[in-house]
Amino acid sequence: MSADISLTNLEKLINHWRLSKPSTGEESTLSPEVNALASVYAQMIYERRHALPISALPPFVRQLIEEWMARQEAMPSQAIK
């Protein structure tokens, strides 16, 4: 796994989990996965960061990234470039 996650790849990751775990209820509540990733995304936007070290992220977010990366490796045509 790379040492950093870029803002662009975080957006792809959020979209992946939004499709896998869509919002629920009348309030369109975000899934825990999307909520955790959205918090990181908001932090990056607020701090004007283009990338963050994966090692600095909460364990749950790192796990989501690892799962997504494994799926990307299984589908080479859609892998991160």
N, CA, C and O atoms as a CHARMM CRD file, in Angstrom:
* protein
*
  324
    1    1 MET  N      0.85300  -1.17600   0.00000 PROA 1      0.00000
    2    1 MET  CA     0.00000   0.00000   0.00000 PROA 1      0.00000
    3    1 MET  C      0.89400   1.23200   0.00000 PROA 1      0.00000
    4    1 MET  O      1.93500   1.25600   0.65700 PROA 1      0.00000
    5    2 SER  N      0.48100   2.25500  -0.74000 PROA 2      0.00000
    6    2 SER  CA     1.28300   3.46900  -0.79000 PROA 2      0.00000
    7    2 SER  C      1.25800   4.17000   0.55900 PROA 2      0.00000
    8    2 SER  O      0.38200   3.92100   1.38700 PROA 2      0.00000
    9    3 ALA  N      2.21900   5.04000   0.76500 PROA 3      0.00000
   10    3 ALA  CA     2.34700   5.72600   2.04300 PROA 3      0.00000
   11    3 ALA  C      1.30800   6.82600   2.22900 PROA 3      0.00000
   12    3 ALA  O      0.98600   7.19900   3.35700 PROA 3      0.00000
   13    4 ASP  N      0.78500   7.34400   1.11700 PROA 4      0.00000
   14    4 ASP  CA    -0.18300   8.43800   1.18200 PROA 4      0.00000
   15    4 ASP  C     -1.45000   8.07700   0.42600 PROA 4      0.00000
   16    4 ASP  O     -1.44900   7.22100  -0.45800 PROA 4      0.00000
   17    5 ILE  N     -2.53600   8.75400   0.79600 PROA 5      0.00000
   18    5 ILE  CA    -3.76500   8.68100   0.00000 PROA 5      0.00000
   19    5 ILE  C     -4.01500  10.08600  -0.52900 PROA 5      0.00000
   20    5 ILE  O     -4.03600  11.05400   0.23100 PROA 5      0.00000
   21    6 SER  N     -4.20100  10.18100  -1.82400 PROA 6      0.00000
   22    6 SER  CA    -4.44800  11.48300  -2.44300 PROA 6      0.00000
   23    6 SER  C     -5.92600  11.84400  -2.31400 PROA 6      0.00000
   24    6 SER  O     -6.77600  10.98700  -2.07400 PROA 6      0.00000
   25    7 LEU  N     -6.20400  13.11700  -2.47700 PROA 7      0.00000
   26    7 LEU  CA    -7.58700  13.58800  -2.43500 PROA 7      0.00000
   27    7 LEU  C     -8.40600  12.91800  -3.53400 PROA 7      0.00000
   28    7 LEU  O     -9.55700  12.53900  -3.31500 PROA 7      0.00000
   29    8 THR  N     -7.81700  12.77500  -4.70300 PROA 8      0.00000
   30    8 THR  CA    -8.50800  12.12800  -5.82400 PROA 8      0.00000
   31    8 THR  C     -8.85300  10.68000  -5.50400 PROA 8      0.00000
   32    8 THR  O     -9.97000  10.23500  -5.76500 PROA 8      0.00000
   33    9 ASN  N     -7.90300   9.94400  -4.94100 PROA 9      0.00000
   34    9 ASN  CA    -8.17900   8.55100  -4.60000 PROA 9      0.00000
   35    9 ASN  C     -9.14400   8.43500  -3.43100 PROA 9      0.00000
   36    9 ASN  O     -9.91200   7.47500  -3.35600 PROA 9      0.00000
   37   10 LEU  N     -9.11600   9.39200  -2.52400 PROA 10     0.00000
   38   10 LEU  CA   -10.09000   9.38600  -1.43200 PROA 10     0.00000
   39   10 LEU  C    -11.49500   9.59300  -1.99200 PROA 10     0.00000
   40   10 LEU  O    -12.44600   8.97500  -1.51300 PROA 10     0.00000
   41   11 GLU  N    -11.63700  10.45000  -2.99400 PROA 11     0.00000
   42   11 GLU  CA   -12.93900  10.63400  -3.64500 PROA 11     0.00000
   43   11 GLU  C    -13.41000   9.33000  -4.28100 PROA 11     0.00000
   44   11 GLU  O    -14.58100   8.97000  -4.16300 PROA 11     0.00000
   45   12 LYS  N    -12.50500   8.62000  -4.95500 PROA 12     0.00000
   46   12 LYS  CA   -12.85400   7.32400  -5.54900 PROA 12     0.00000
   47   12 LYS  C    -13.27000   6.33400  -4.46600 PROA 12     0.00000
   48   12 LYS  O    -14.22000   5.57100  -4.64000 PROA 12     0.00000
   49   13 LEU  N    -12.56000   6.35400  -3.36800 PROA 13     0.00000
   50   13 LEU  CA   -12.85400   5.46400  -2.24800 PROA 13     0.00000
   51   13 LEU  C    -14.23200   5.76500  -1.65600 PROA 13     0.00000
   52   13 LEU  O    -15.00000   4.84700  -1.36800 PROA 13     0.00000
   53   14 ILE  N    -14.53900   7.03800  -1.47600 PROA 14     0.00000
   54   14 ILE  CA   -15.85800   7.43000  -0.96300 PROA 14     0.00000
   55   14 ILE  C    -16.95200   6.96000  -1.91700 PROA 14     0.00000
   56   14 ILE  O    -17.96400   6.41000  -1.48300 PROA 14     0.00000
   57   15 ASN  N    -16.75200   7.17400  -3.20700 PROA 15     0.00000
   58   15 ASN  CA   -17.75600   6.73800  -4.18600 PROA 15     0.00000
   59   15 ASN  C    -17.94200   5.22700  -4.15800 PROA 15     0.00000
   60   15 ASN  O    -19.06600   4.73700  -4.27300 PROA 15     0.00000
   61   16 HSD  N    -16.85600   4.49000  -4.00700 PROA 16     0.00000
   62   16 HSD  CA   -16.95500   3.02800  -3.90300 PROA 16     0.00000
   63   16 HSD  C    -17.83300   2.63900  -2.71400 PROA 16     0.00000
   64   16 HSD  O    -18.75200   1.83200  -2.85500 PROA 16     0.00000
   65   17 TRP  N    -17.55000   3.21100  -1.54600 PROA 17     0.00000
   66   17 TRP  CA   -18.31400   2.83800  -0.35300 PROA 17     0.00000
   67   17 TRP  C    -19.73600   3.38400  -0.39600 PROA 17     0.00000
   68   17 TRP  O    -20.63500   2.78600   0.19600 PROA 17     0.00000
   69   18 ARG  N    -19.96300   4.50800  -1.08300 PROA 18     0.00000
   70   18 ARG  CA   -21.33900   5.01100  -1.24200 PROA 18     0.00000
   71   18 ARG  C    -22.17600   4.03100  -2.04200 PROA 18     0.00000
   72   18 ARG  O    -23.35600   3.83300  -1.75300 PROA 18     0.00000
   73   19 LEU  N    -21.56200   3.41500  -3.05400 PROA 19     0.00000
   74   19 LEU  CA   -22.28300   2.41600  -3.84700 PROA 19     0.00000
   75   19 LEU  C    -22.46100   1.11500  -3.06600 PROA 19     0.00000
   76   19 LEU  O    -23.50600   0.47100  -3.15200 PROA 19     0.00000
   77   20 SER  N    -21.44300   0.73600  -2.31000 PROA 20     0.00000
   78   20 SER  CA   -21.49900  -0.51300  -1.53900 PROA 20     0.00000
   79   20 SER  C    -22.42300  -0.40800  -0.33200 PROA 20     0.00000
   80   20 SER  O    -23.13000  -1.35800   0.00400 PROA 20     0.00000
   81   21 LYS  N    -22.41100   0.74500   0.31300 PROA 21     0.00000
   82   21 LYS  CA   -23.20300   0.97800   1.52500 PROA 21     0.00000
   83   21 LYS  C    -23.95700   2.30000   1.37600 PROA 21     0.00000
   84   21 LYS  O    -23.54900   3.30700   1.95700 PROA 21     0.00000
   85   22 PRO  N    -25.04700   2.31300   0.61000 PROA 22     0.00000
   86   22 PRO  CA   -25.76100   3.57700   0.35600 PROA 22     0.00000
   87   22 PRO  C    -26.39700   4.16200   1.61600 PROA 22     0.00000
   88   22 PRO  O    -26.56800   3.47800   2.62500 PROA 22     0.00000
   89   23 SER  N    -26.74000   5.44000   1.52600 PROA 23     0.00000
   90   23 SER  CA   -27.43500   6.13200   2.61400 PROA 23     0.00000
   91   23 SER  C    -28.74700   5.42400   2.90400 PROA 23     0.00000
   92   23 SER  O    -29.33800   4.79400   2.02700 PROA 23     0.00000
   93   24 THR  N    -29.19600   5.53700   4.15800 PROA 24     0.00000
   94   24 THR  CA   -30.42300   4.85000   4.56300 PROA 24     0.00000
   95   24 THR  C    -31.37700   5.79800   5.27800 PROA 24     0.00000
   96   24 THR  O    -30.98100   6.85200   5.77700 PROA 24     0.00000
   97   25 GLY  N    -32.63700   5.39800   5.31400 PROA 25     0.00000
   98   25 GLY  CA   -33.65100   6.12500   6.06000 PROA 25     0.00000
   99   25 GLY  C    -34.09900   7.40500   5.38200 PROA 25     0.00000
  100   25 GLY  O    -33.52900   7.83500   4.37900 PROA 25     0.00000
  101   26 GLU  N    -35.12800   7.99900   5.95300 PROA 26     0.00000
  102   26 GLU  CA   -35.65900   9.24900   5.42000 PROA 26     0.00000
  103   26 GLU  C    -34.63300  10.37000   5.48200 PROA 26     0.00000
  104   26 GLU  O    -34.64800  11.28700   4.66100 PROA 26     0.00000
  105   27 GLU  N    -33.74400  10.28600   6.46400 PROA 27     0.00000
  106   27 GLU  CA   -32.73100  11.32500   6.64200 PROA 27     0.00000
  107   27 GLU  C    -31.53400  11.12100   5.73100 PROA 27     0.00000
  108   27 GLU  O    -30.63000  11.95500   5.69900 PROA 27     0.00000
  109   28 SER  N    -31.51900  10.01000   4.98500 PROA 28     0.00000
  110   28 SER  CA   -30.37500   9.64500   4.13300 PROA 28     0.00000
  111   28 SER  C    -29.08200   9.61400   4.94700 PROA 28     0.00000
  112   28 SER  O    -28.08000  10.23000   4.58400 PROA 28     0.00000
  113   29 THR  N    -29.13600   8.88600   6.04400 PROA 29     0.00000
  114   29 THR  CA   -27.99000   8.75500   6.93300 PROA 29     0.00000
  115   29 THR  C    -26.84400   8.04500   6.23200 PROA 29     0.00000
  116   29 THR  O    -27.03500   7.00300   5.60500 PROA 29     0.00000
  117   30 LEU  N    -25.64900   8.62000   6.34400 PROA 30     0.00000
  118   30 LEU  CA   -24.46800   7.99500   5.75600 PROA 30     0.00000
  119   30 LEU  C    -24.10600   6.73000   6.51800 PROA 30     0.00000
  120   30 LEU  O    -24.30400   6.63900   7.73000 PROA 30     0.00000
  121   31 SER  N    -23.58200   5.77000   5.80000 PROA 31     0.00000
  122   31 SER  CA   -23.08600   4.55600   6.45400 PROA 31     0.00000
  123   31 SER  C    -21.86000   4.92500   7.28500 PROA 31     0.00000
  124   31 SER  O    -21.22900   5.94800   7.01900 PROA 31     0.00000
  125   32 PRO  N    -21.50700   4.11400   8.28900 PROA 32     0.00000
  126   32 PRO  CA   -20.30200   4.39500   9.08400 PROA 32     0.00000
  127   32 PRO  C    -19.04900   4.51000   8.21200 PROA 32     0.00000
  128   32 PRO  O    -18.16000   5.31500   8.49200 PROA 32     0.00000
  129   33 GLU  N    -18.98900   3.69900   7.15800 PROA 33     0.00000
  130   33 GLU  CA   -17.83000   3.72700   6.26500 PROA 33     0.00000
  131   33 GLU  C    -17.71500   5.07800   5.55800 PROA 33     0.00000
  132   33 GLU  O    -16.65800   5.70900   5.56500 PROA 33     0.00000
  133   34 VAL  N    -18.81300   5.50300   4.95500 PROA 34     0.00000
  134   34 VAL  CA   -18.80300   6.77100   4.21600 PROA 34     0.00000
  135   34 VAL  C    -18.60400   7.94000   5.17200 PROA 34     0.00000
  136   34 VAL  O    -17.89400   8.89200   4.84700 PROA 34     0.00000
  137   35 ASN  N    -19.21600   7.88000   6.33500 PROA 35     0.00000
  138   35 ASN  CA   -19.07100   8.94300   7.32200 PROA 35     0.00000
  139   35 ASN  C    -17.61200   9.10600   7.74300 PROA 35     0.00000
  140   35 ASN  O    -17.11100  10.22700   7.82500 PROA 35     0.00000
  141   36 ALA  N    -16.93300   7.99800   8.00700 PROA 36     0.00000
  142   36 ALA  CA   -15.52300   8.05300   8.41800 PROA 36     0.00000
  143   36 ALA  C    -14.65400   8.64200   7.31000 PROA 36     0.00000
  144   36 ALA  O    -13.78300   9.47200   7.57000 PROA 36     0.00000
  145   37 LEU  N    -14.89500   8.21200   6.08400 PROA 37     0.00000
  146   37 LEU  CA   -14.11700   8.72200   4.95200 PROA 37     0.00000
  147   37 LEU  C    -14.42800  10.19200   4.67900 PROA 37     0.00000
  148   37 LEU  O    -13.53500  10.96300   4.32700 PROA 37     0.00000
  149   38 ALA  N    -15.68600  10.57700   4.83900 PROA 38     0.00000
  150   38 ALA  CA   -16.07600  11.97100   4.61800 PROA 38     0.00000
  151   38 ALA  C    -15.40200  12.89400   5.62700 PROA 38     0.00000
  152   38 ALA  O    -15.06900  14.03400   5.30000 PROA 38     0.00000
  153   39 SER  N    -15.20100  12.41400   6.83700 PROA 39     0.00000
  154   39 SER  CA   -14.50500  13.21900   7.84900 PROA 39     0.00000
  155   39 SER  C    -13.06400  13.48500   7.43300 PROA 39     0.00000
  156   39 SER  O    -12.56400  14.60000   7.58400 PROA 39     0.00000
  157   40 VAL  N    -12.40000  12.46000   6.90900 PROA 40     0.00000
  158   40 VAL  CA   -11.02500  12.62400   6.42500 PROA 40     0.00000
  159   40 VAL  C    -11.01300  13.58100   5.23500 PROA 40     0.00000
  160   40 VAL  O    -10.14700  14.45200   5.14100 PROA 40     0.00000
  161   41 TYR  N    -11.96700  13.41800   4.33800 PROA 41     0.00000
  162   41 TYR  CA   -12.07500  14.28600   3.16000 PROA 41     0.00000
  163   41 TYR  C    -12.25300  15.74700   3.59600 PROA 41     0.00000
  164   41 TYR  O    -11.58400  16.64100   3.07600 PROA 41     0.00000
  165   42 ALA  N    -13.14600  15.97700   4.53900 PROA 42     0.00000
  166   42 ALA  CA   -13.38900  17.33900   5.03000 PROA 42     0.00000
  167   42 ALA  C    -12.12100  17.92600   5.64400 PROA 42     0.00000
  168   42 ALA  O    -11.81300  19.09800   5.43100 PROA 42     0.00000
  169   43 GLN  N    -11.39200  17.12400   6.39600 PROA 43     0.00000
  170   43 GLN  CA   -10.13700  17.57600   6.99600 PROA 43     0.00000
  171   43 GLN  C     -9.14100  17.98600   5.90700 PROA 43     0.00000
  172   43 GLN  O     -8.48000  19.01900   6.01600 PROA 43     0.00000
  173   44 MET  N     -9.04200  17.17200   4.86400 PROA 44     0.00000
  174   44 MET  CA    -8.11200  17.47900   3.77700 PROA 44     0.00000
  175   44 MET  C     -8.50200  18.77100   3.06500 PROA 44     0.00000
  176   44 MET  O     -7.63600  19.58400   2.74000 PROA 44     0.00000
  177   45 ILE  N     -9.77600  18.96500   2.82500 PROA 45     0.00000
  178   45 ILE  CA   -10.24400  20.18800   2.17000 PROA 45     0.00000
  179   45 ILE  C     -9.95800  21.39300   3.06300 PROA 45     0.00000
  180   45 ILE  O     -9.43700  22.40800   2.60100 PROA 45     0.00000
  181   46 TYR  N    -10.30100  21.27300   4.33600 PROA 46     0.00000
  182   46 TYR  CA   -10.10400  22.37800   5.27500 PROA 46     0.00000
  183   46 TYR  C     -8.63400  22.77100   5.37200 PROA 46     0.00000
  184   46 TYR  O     -8.29900  23.95500   5.40700 PROA 46     0.00000
  185   47 GLU  N     -7.76000  21.76700   5.41600 PROA 47     0.00000
  186   47 GLU  CA    -6.32000  22.01600   5.55100 PROA 47     0.00000
  187   47 GLU  C     -5.62700  22.23200   4.20200 PROA 47     0.00000
  188   47 GLU  O     -4.41500  22.44100   4.14300 PROA 47     0.00000
  189   48 ARG  N     -6.41100  22.18000   3.12100 PROA 48     0.00000
  190   48 ARG  CA    -5.88200  22.34300   1.75700 PROA 48     0.00000
  191   48 ARG  C     -4.75100  21.35600   1.47200 PROA 48     0.00000
  192   48 ARG  O     -3.70600  21.71200   0.92700 PROA 48     0.00000
  193   49 ARG  N     -4.99700  20.10400   1.86000 PROA 49     0.00000
  194   49 ARG  CA    -4.01400  19.03700   1.65200 PROA 49     0.00000
  195   49 ARG  C     -4.36800  18.28400   0.38400 PROA 49     0.00000
  196   49 ARG  O     -5.54300  18.07300   0.08600 PROA 49     0.00000
  197   50 HSD  N     -3.35800  17.88200  -0.35600 PROA 50     0.00000
  198   50 HSD  CA    -3.56600  17.07600  -1.56400 PROA 50     0.00000
  199   50 HSD  C     -3.41000  15.59700  -1.26900 PROA 50     0.00000
  200   50 HSD  O     -3.83500  14.75000  -2.05500 PROA 50     0.00000
  201   51 ALA  N     -2.79400  15.28700  -0.12200 PROA 51     0.00000
  202   51 ALA  CA    -2.58800  13.89200   0.28000 PROA 51     0.00000
  203   51 ALA  C     -2.36000  13.84900   1.78500 PROA 51     0.00000
  204   51 ALA  O     -1.95700  14.83400   2.40200 PROA 51     0.00000
  205   52 LEU  N     -2.63000  12.67800   2.35700 PROA 52     0.00000
  206   52 LEU  CA    -2.37500  12.43300   3.78000 PROA 52     0.00000
  207   52 LEU  C     -1.66900  11.09100   3.92100 PROA 52     0.00000
  208   52 LEU  O     -1.92100  10.17400   3.13900 PROA 52     0.00000
  209   53 PRO  N     -0.78700  10.96600   4.90900 PROA 53     0.00000
  210   53 PRO  CA    -0.17700   9.65900   5.15900 PROA 53     0.00000
  211   53 PRO  C     -1.24100   8.67800   5.65700 PROA 53     0.00000
  212   53 PRO  O     -1.99500   8.98300   6.58200 PROA 53     0.00000
  213   54 ILE  N     -1.29100   7.52800   5.04800 PROA 54     0.00000
  214   54 ILE  CA    -2.26700   6.51500   5.45800 PROA 54     0.00000
  215   54 ILE  C     -2.02900   6.11500   6.90900 PROA 54     0.00000
  216   54 ILE  O     -2.97600   5.83800   7.64500 PROA 54     0.00000
  217   55 SER  N     -0.77800   6.08500   7.31100 PROA 55     0.00000
  218   55 SER  CA    -0.44500   5.67900   8.68200 PROA 55     0.00000
  219   55 SER  C     -0.99900   6.64300   9.72600 PROA 55     0.00000
  220   55 SER  O     -1.13900   6.26900  10.89000 PROA 55     0.00000
  221   56 ALA  N     -1.31700   7.88100   9.33200 PROA 56     0.00000
  222   56 ALA  CA    -1.84100   8.87400  10.26900 PROA 56     0.00000
  223   56 ALA  C     -3.35900   8.80300  10.41500 PROA 56     0.00000
  224   56 ALA  O     -3.93900   9.50700  11.24100 PROA 56     0.00000
  225   57 LEU  N     -3.99100   7.96400   9.62300 PROA 57     0.00000
  226   57 LEU  CA    -5.45200   7.87300   9.64000 PROA 57     0.00000
  227   57 LEU  C     -5.92500   6.90600  10.72100 PROA 57     0.00000
  228   57 LEU  O     -5.17400   6.02600  11.14200 PROA 57     0.00000
  229   58 PRO  N     -7.17200   7.07000  11.17000 PROA 58     0.00000
  230   58 PRO  CA    -7.72500   6.14500  12.16300 PROA 58     0.00000
  231   58 PRO  C     -7.73000   4.70500  11.62900 PROA 58     0.00000
  232   58 PRO  O     -7.82900   4.49400  10.42100 PROA 58     0.00000
  233   59 PRO  N     -7.62300   3.72200  12.52300 PROA 59     0.00000
  234   59 PRO  CA    -7.57800   2.31500  12.09300 PROA 59     0.00000
  235   59 PRO  C     -8.74000   1.90400  11.19200 PROA 59     0.00000
  236   59 PRO  O     -8.53600   1.17500  10.22100 PROA 59     0.00000
  237   60 PHE  N     -9.94700   2.35500  11.49700 PROA 60     0.00000
  238   60 PHE  CA   -11.10800   1.98100  10.68500 PROA 60     0.00000
  239   60 PHE  C    -10.95500   2.48900   9.25300 PROA 60     0.00000
  240   60 PHE  O    -11.27900   1.77500   8.30400 PROA 60     0.00000
  241   61 VAL  N    -10.46700   3.70800   9.09400 PROA 61     0.00000
  242   61 VAL  CA   -10.26800   4.28200   7.76000 PROA 61     0.00000
  243   61 VAL  C     -9.16500   3.52100   7.03300 PROA 61     0.00000
  244   61 VAL  O     -9.29100   3.23700   5.84200 PROA 61     0.00000
  245   62 ARG  N     -8.09000   3.19100   7.73600 PROA 62     0.00000
  246   62 ARG  CA    -7.01500   2.39800   7.11400 PROA 62     0.00000
  247   62 ARG  C     -7.55500   1.06100   6.63100 PROA 62     0.00000
  248   62 ARG  O     -7.19000   0.59700   5.55100 PROA 62     0.00000
  249   63 GLN  N     -8.42200   0.43900   7.42400 PROA 63     0.00000
  250   63 GLN  CA    -9.02100  -0.84100   7.03700 PROA 63     0.00000
  251   63 GLN  C     -9.85600  -0.68200   5.76300 PROA 63     0.00000
  252   63 GLN  O     -9.79000  -1.52800   4.87100 PROA 63     0.00000
  253   64 LEU  N    -10.63000   0.38500   5.67400 PROA 64     0.00000
  254   64 LEU  CA   -11.43700   0.63200   4.47500 PROA 64     0.00000
  255   64 LEU  C    -10.54800   0.81300   3.24800 PROA 64     0.00000
  256   64 LEU  O    -10.85700   0.30700   2.16900 PROA 64     0.00000
  257   65 ILE  N     -9.45500   1.52800   3.41800 PROA 65     0.00000
  258   65 ILE  CA    -8.51500   1.73400   2.31400 PROA 65     0.00000
  259   65 ILE  C     -7.91400   0.40500   1.88800 PROA 65     0.00000
  260   65 ILE  O     -7.82300   0.11800   0.69400 PROA 65     0.00000
  261   66 GLU  N     -7.50400  -0.40800   2.85400 PROA 66     0.00000
  262   66 GLU  CA    -6.90700  -1.71400   2.54200 PROA 66     0.00000
  263   66 GLU  C     -7.88900  -2.61000   1.79300 PROA 66     0.00000
  264   66 GLU  O     -7.51200  -3.27100   0.82600 PROA 66     0.00000
  265   67 GLU  N     -9.14200  -2.63500   2.23400 PROA 67     0.00000
  266   67 GLU  CA   -10.15800  -3.44600   1.55400 PROA 67     0.00000
  267   67 GLU  C    -10.36700  -2.96300   0.12400 PROA 67     0.00000
  268   67 GLU  O    -10.47000  -3.77100  -0.79900 PROA 67     0.00000
  269   68 TRP  N    -10.42800  -1.65700  -0.05800 PROA 68     0.00000
  270   68 TRP  CA   -10.62500  -1.08400  -1.38200 PROA 68     0.00000
  271   68 TRP  C     -9.42900  -1.38100  -2.28300 PROA 68     0.00000
  272   68 TRP  O     -9.59500  -1.73800  -3.44900 PROA 68     0.00000
  273   69 MET  N     -8.22800  -1.23200  -1.73700 PROA 69     0.00000
  274   69 MET  CA    -7.01600  -1.50700  -2.52300 PROA 69     0.00000
  275   69 MET  C     -6.99200  -2.96800  -2.95900 PROA 69     0.00000
  276   69 MET  O     -6.61200  -3.26800  -4.09100 PROA 69     0.00000
  277   70 ALA  N     -7.39200  -3.87900  -2.07300 PROA 70     0.00000
  278   70 ALA  CA    -7.41700  -5.30400  -2.42600 PROA 70     0.00000
  279   70 ALA  C     -8.39600  -5.54800  -3.57200 PROA 70     0.00000
  280   70 ALA  O     -8.11000  -6.33100  -4.47800 PROA 70     0.00000
  281   71 ARG  N     -9.53600  -4.88800  -3.53500 PROA 71     0.00000
  282   71 ARG  CA   -10.51300  -5.03100  -4.62600 PROA 71     0.00000
  283   71 ARG  C     -9.96800  -4.45100  -5.92400 PROA 71     0.00000
  284   71 ARG  O    -10.19600  -5.00500  -7.00000 PROA 71     0.00000
  285   72 GLN  N     -9.25200  -3.34100  -5.82500 PROA 72     0.00000
  286   72 GLN  CA    -8.66100  -2.72900  -7.01500 PROA 72     0.00000
  287   72 GLN  C     -7.62600  -3.65800  -7.64400 PROA 72     0.00000
  288   72 GLN  O     -7.54400  -3.76400  -8.86800 PROA 72     0.00000
  289   73 GLU  N     -6.84200  -4.32600  -6.81400 PROA 73     0.00000
  290   73 GLU  CA    -5.83600  -5.26000  -7.32100 PROA 73     0.00000
  291   73 GLU  C     -6.48900  -6.46000  -7.98800 PROA 73     0.00000
  292   73 GLU  O     -5.93100  -7.03500  -8.92300 PROA 73     0.00000
  293   74 ALA  N     -7.66800  -6.84000  -7.51200 PROA 74     0.00000
  294   74 ALA  CA    -8.38300  -7.97300  -8.09700 PROA 74     0.00000
  295   74 ALA  C     -8.99500  -7.60800  -9.45200 PROA 74     0.00000
  296   74 ALA  O     -9.29100  -8.48900 -10.25900 PROA 74     0.00000
  297   75 MET  N     -9.18400  -6.30800  -9.69700 PROA 75     0.00000
  298   75 MET  CA    -9.74600  -5.83000 -10.96400 PROA 75     0.00000
  299   75 MET  C     -8.74700  -4.86700 -11.59900 PROA 75     0.00000
  300   75 MET  O     -8.93800  -3.65300 -11.52000 PROA 75     0.00000
  301   76 PRO  N     -7.68600  -5.37600 -12.22700 PROA 76     0.00000
  302   76 PRO  CA    -6.61100  -4.52000 -12.73800 PROA 76     0.00000
  303   76 PRO  C     -7.06200  -3.41400 -13.68500 PROA 76     0.00000
  304   76 PRO  O     -6.42600  -2.36100 -13.73800 PROA 76     0.00000
  305   77 SER  N     -8.12200  -3.62100 -14.42100 PROA 77     0.00000
  306   77 SER  CA    -8.56400  -2.59100 -15.36700 PROA 77     0.00000
  307   77 SER  C     -9.05900  -1.33600 -14.65900 PROA 77     0.00000
  308   77 SER  O     -9.13700  -0.27200 -15.27300 PROA 77     0.00000
  309   78 GLN  N     -9.39600  -1.44800 -13.37000 PROA 78     0.00000
  310   78 GLN  CA    -9.89100  -0.29900 -12.62300 PROA 78     0.00000
  311   78 GLN  C     -8.93700   0.10500 -11.51000 PROA 78     0.00000
  312   78 GLN  O     -9.30600   0.88700 -10.63300 PROA 78     0.00000
  313   79 ALA  N     -7.73500  -0.41000 -11.53400 PROA 79     0.00000
  314   79 ALA  CA    -6.76600  -0.12400 -10.47400 PROA 79     0.00000
  315   79 ALA  C     -6.36200   1.34400 -10.48700 PROA 79     0.00000
  316   79 ALA  O     -6.46600   2.03000 -11.50400 PROA 79     0.00000
  317   80 ILE  N     -5.90200   1.80200  -9.33600 PROA 80     0.00000
  318   80 ILE  CA    -5.40400   3.16900  -9.20200 PROA 80     0.00000
  319   80 ILE  C     -4.16900   3.31900 -10.07400 PROA 80     0.00000
  320   80 ILE  O     -3.32100   2.42900 -10.13200 PROA 80     0.00000
  321   81 LYS  N     -4.08300   4.41900 -10.72700 PROA 81     0.00000
  322   81 LYS  CA    -2.91000   4.69100 -11.56600 PROA 81     0.00000
  323   81 LYS  C     -2.11600   5.81000 -10.97800 PROA 81     0.00000
  324   81 LYS  O     -1.08700   6.19400 -11.53300 PROA 81     0.00000
